[in-house]
Amino acid sequence: MSRQHIISLLLENEAGALSRVSGLFSARAYNIESLTVAPTQDPSLSRLTLVTVGSEETIEQIKKQLNKLVDVVKLIDLSESFSLERELALIKVKKTDAIVNKVEALSKDSSAHITDETDGYLIIELAGEKPWLDDLLLSLTDDILEIVRSGVIGLSRGERALSL
Amino acid sequence: MELSGGEIVIQSLKDEGVEYVFGYPGGCVLHIYDAIFKQDAVQHVLVRHEQGATHAADGYARSSGKPGVVLVTSGPGATNAVTGIATAFMDSIPMVIITGQVPRPVIGTDAFQEVDTVGITRPCVKHNFLVKNVSDIAETMKKAFFIATSGRPGPVVVDIPKDITDPNIKVPYSYPEDVSMRSYQPTVSGDIGQTRKAVKLIQEAKRPVIYSGGGVILGEASEELRTLCHTLQFPVTQTLMGLGAFPGTDPQSMGMLGMHGTYEANMAMHDSDLIIAIGARFDDRVTGKIAEFCPHAKIIHIDVDPASISKTITVDVPIVGQVKPILLDMLAQIEGLGETFDRARIADWWNKIEEWRAVDCMAYDMNSGTIKPQYVIEQLYKVTKGEAFVTSDVGQHQMFAAQFYPFDKPRRWINSGGLGTMGFGLPAAMGVKFAHPEANVACVTGEGSIQMCLQELSTMLQYDTPVKVINLNNGFLGMVRQWQEFTYKRRYSHSYLEALPDFKKLAEAYGHVGMQITKKEDVEPALREAFAMKDRTVFLDFLTDTEENVYPMIESGKAHNDMVMAPSSKYKKGSS
């Protein structure tokens, strides 16, 4: 049975390291839904988070192949632990009363807010779990002029940490 | 000591103990070549094509256990090397390939002879580096050798821009004694608990098979494998890459398994209740149809690469680590069992295997008036007393060599198993000769393969590396033709090689000895004559039966117990 997994890696912050990871996925025909990468507090290390879908066997093989890459220092499958995940989206819409009301209603129990207003256009910032974001964006489809999503990031909760 | 980047490259090789570099000069490596010129500790071998350099270094590595080293220029130098790099990668051969790159300021500008070497080679190397500073060269070279030779070995590319090899820029040099990398720590010893579980299964098995592969040779564990097999008295089958780790002439050997494996090996795999896979990776040419692979067996898998475990076949007891210490662990535990280890329980199993063996699955028509390719290999075995290093290209001749030349020692059988690279055999034979100057080296090839790296005959003359080329010339791309016979109703689409050269004259034109053998009775005398010419490369062009097939054969997607059997074997349908 196929399931979505969020895999986080600590990667040597070196030129070409990202392409080793992305190249592995295309070369071995693994799915990749999103991928996001940035340096950590230790500038020699990047943290890469990717979302992939596959059977248990495939995910196991993906993790082994990732670990085999010389630039991968450490790996964690966030889907295997109690973890927190977030994705950020910025969307551009034309300012209407309906939209403004909708965002205000959303802001009561989420982080949604209007982050910019320029010449009658709004940029709305939404951050949350991917399924929530997916549903919300679906309901706004007709209004969206432009959208950008960060891809999922996450941390395991409690003491457990992906660090050296 | 202050050295330039070019000098550091060569000094690093010297400090690494490298004897030979196989290479070809060009613009971006001229500074490095100038450094080669000024020393004589590291010998450079000038090939005729960069693919030849990689295969020669590969043959050197496979036959000696030491890493092979290649030096080529940027652009086409690097792209020509890619096939050889991929060949080494698929068979886990330790190599370090140094490629020149255009100067740093012009990288990315589509400069003359610029390609993204790191990008092109990424999927077919264990790791690669683009060195950005002259002061990083020595440490990168150390890392390259460390990565190439440790864990599951493989090729490592070091791409060096020309401007950091500038003879006018000198930096302090010291070669690191060792190197540690936080992101690369290969597993060494296996988990003792897993070994205990494995031994328990071994004690209970009634129909065990030891399935060993190239990892045993790479892990220098042939002695331990032999001791283990002899202690257990279990039947042994070896992969194409593993041949020689266990003696092919040993009574416990069932020969090779898989697509062109023996009847007894494949039937034993199918009926087995315990497979002990050692340094083998369940390649599709070995497993056949995955869903019907060893349906009754529990599987123990020993491998240094965790990613090889349960990749295609789910195993019951994985043991990750170097083969040698794991086998020693296992042996100690089994010896500890003493008399309680019951060998009598597999007597029936051996009886069954002997029945399968009696089918004589590789029998061919001995009375044929034509030269049968199998006959040539048998005579080669006889004339070289089974002691030669044999390289091969890819196709029918490769399978005939694997089937009819039983290897008793590791590192004697040198072939491109994973990638299946035609053109591998001749330069590989030259590489073997550099590692073993006194040994008999034969390159078993065909008229198709040999023409893919033929130019190295010239290098072989220059460096005086006498090899005997056994050309099994049937005028067909034999394996392609065989598949076309079996699955395309004999529509021989582009598998017939017209306008073949006169190989005898061609060999002579390169300064070697050429022979053409057209009669069966001349096969053995010709081989004797050729091997008597110790210091000459002899090209023996055997005009063989044009439509001989390799048997047995498991056709693509079929199971181990579903083989196409040789018409000359004693196999009767439904007799198994």
Interface residues (C-beta under 8 A of the other chain):
Chain A: E12 A15 G16 S19 R20 G23 A27 E57 E60 Q61 K64 Q65 N67 K68 V70 D71 V72 V73 L164
Chain B: V118 G119 R122 P123 K126 H127 L130 I147 M181 R182 S183 Y184 D305 P306 A307 I309 S310 K311 T314
